[in-house]
Amino acid sequence: MNITFEELRRIKHSLPTGSIAKIAGELNLEEQTVRNYFGAAKFEDGSLVGNHIQPGPNGGIVNIEDPQILNVARRIIMSSGNSSEN
């Protein structure tokens, strides 16, 4: 799955407070791993998540190997009624 880095960050910023912990708990991941998925780079406290960024417009294109985190994030946004994810 491909998504622009800008879109990935917009989704992250649309998440309600506490969502990173909720996603991590639901998927049995470290919170920092979820943050890394959305563009952070603090790998000593989390792991790599299989995203590959190709340079380009809008921050480049992110190739996401496993969309689980993204799917949970979108579900949380939809259930919170945050219309900026639509």
C-alpha positions in Angstrom: 0.0 0.0 0.0 1.3 3.5 -0.9 0.4 6.7 0.9 2.1 10.1 0.9 4.1 10.9 4.0 2.0 14.1 4.4 -1.2 12.0 4.5 0.3 9.6 7.0 1.2 12.5 9.3 -2.3 14.1 8.8 -3.8 10.8 9.9 -1.6 10.7 13.0 -2.5 14.3 13.9 -6.2 13.5 13.5 -6.0 10.8 16.2 -7.6 11.6 19.5 -5.4 11.9 22.6 -4.3 8.5 23.9 -4.8 6.7 20.5 -1.1 5.7 20.2 -1.4 3.8 23.5 -4.7 2.3 22.4 -3.3 1.1 19.0 -0.2 -0.3 20.7 -2.3 -2.2 23.3 -4.7 -3.5 20.7 -1.9 -4.8 18.4 0.5 -5.8 21.3 3.2 -3.4 20.1 5.5 -0.9 21.9 4.0 2.7 21.8 7.2 3.9 20.2 6.8 1.4 17.4 3.4 3.0 16.6 5.0 6.4 16.7 7.8 5.2 14.4 5.1 3.9 11.9 3.8 7.5 11.7 7.2 9.0 11.0 9.1 9.1 14.2 12.6 7.7 14.2 13.4 6.7 17.8 14.3 3.1 17.1 16.1 2.3 20.4 12.7 2.3 22.2 10.6 0.8 19.4 11.1 -1.3 16.3 11.1 -0.7 12.6 7.7 -1.2 11.0 8.4 -2.1 7.4 7.6 1.3 5.9 9.8 2.6 3.1 9.9 6.2 2.1 10.6 7.3 -1.5 11.5 11.0 -2.0 8.8 13.0 -3.8 6.1 15.7 -3.4 4.1 15.9 -0.2 7.0 14.4 1.8 7.5 11.5 -0.5 5.6 8.2 -0.9 5.5 5.7 1.9 5.2 2.1 1.0 3.5 0.3 3.9 4.0 -3.4 4.0 1.5 -4.1 6.8 -1.4 -1.6 7.1 -2.6 -3.0 10.5 -1.6 0.2 12.4 -3.1 2.4 9.7 -6.4 0.5 9.7 -6.7 0.7 13.5 -5.9 4.5 13.4 -8.5 5.1 10.7 -11.1 3.1 12.7 -10.4 5.2 15.8 -10.7 8.4 13.8 -14.0 7.3 12.2 -15.4 6.3 15.6 -14.3 9.6 17.2 -16.2 11.6 14.6 -13.1 13.5 13.5 -14.1 14.6 10.0 -10.6 15.6 8.9 -9.8 12.0 8.1 -12.6 11.7 5.5 
